[in-house]
């Protein structure tokens, strides 16, 4: 299973606000049923790599459909094949190390 961080940035729009473009991209994820986590600076998705790359392509196209004249998309891929990793398991691993080291929030 792969974990992909994607940031889609529409350029050449009529406004500096991008939330409506982000909402259009998130709708694609909701319709796909893929696990995702929206963050203030991007979105993290998990699943089979080929499927995720197709979703990234659809997300990249969405701002064009909504009127943007240029789109920049950045992706980072964590494709671990020696064991199953999820968004939750990666966060839990760090939290467990904090607990075992005696650290707190």
N, C-alpha and C positions, 0 to 999 in steps of 0.2 A: 504494500500500500504506500502511496506517495502522499506527501503533504506539500501543498503549493501555496505560496503567498503571492497574491496578485494585486497590483495597483494599476487602475485604469484612470488616466488623466486626460479628459477632453480639453482641447485647446480651440481657440477661435469660436468661442461662444459669446452670447450677448450679455453674460453676467459672470461675476466672479464666484457666485454660488454654484457648487457642483453637486449638491445633495440629490437633485432630481435625476442626474445622470447616474449617480451611485445607486439610487433606488431602482433604476432600470436594470442595472447589472445584477443587483440582488434578486430581482424577480426571476431572472434566468436561473439562478441557483435554487431558488425556492421551487420552481417548476421541475428542476432536474431531480430533486430529492437528495442531492449530495449533502454531506455534512459540511457546514461552513461556520466560520466565526468572523463576524464583522468587527473590525477594529477602527480606531480613529484615522489610521493612515493606510489602510488596505484591508484585504479580506484573505482569510486562510481557508483553504478547501482541502478535503482529503478523499482519497479513493484510488481507483486504478488510473495510472498515469495517462494512458491514451484518452480516457474519458475526460479527465481533468483538462488536458490540453485542448480538447474540443470545446469545453465550457469556456476556457480562457479566450478562445477565438471568438465565441459568441459574445462574451462580455466586451471584447475589444470592438466588435462591430456595433454594439448597442448605442454608444454615443453618436456615431455617424447617423444612425436611424433617427436619433433625437435632434439632429441639426448641427452637431459639431463638425467643423471643417478639418480638424486634425485631432488625432488621438495618440498618446504615448502610453504604452503598457509595459510594466516591469513585472517579471516573474522570478521567483526563487523556488527551486525544487529540492526537496529532501526526499530522496527515493531510497529507502533502506530495504534491503532484500534479505538480510540475515535473520530478521525477526519482525513481527508486526509492530508498527508504531502508529500511534494516533496523536491528534492534538492533545487530548487529555493525558495520555501516557507520558508525553514529553514534559508537560507541566508538572505532573505528579512526581516524576523522577527528580526534578529540581527541588520540589517541596519536601520530598522525603530526605534528600540530602541536607536540607536546611534543618529539619527536625533532628536528624541523627547527629548533626554537628552542634546541636544545642542552640541554633539560631531561632529567632522569632521575628515576627513582622515588625 
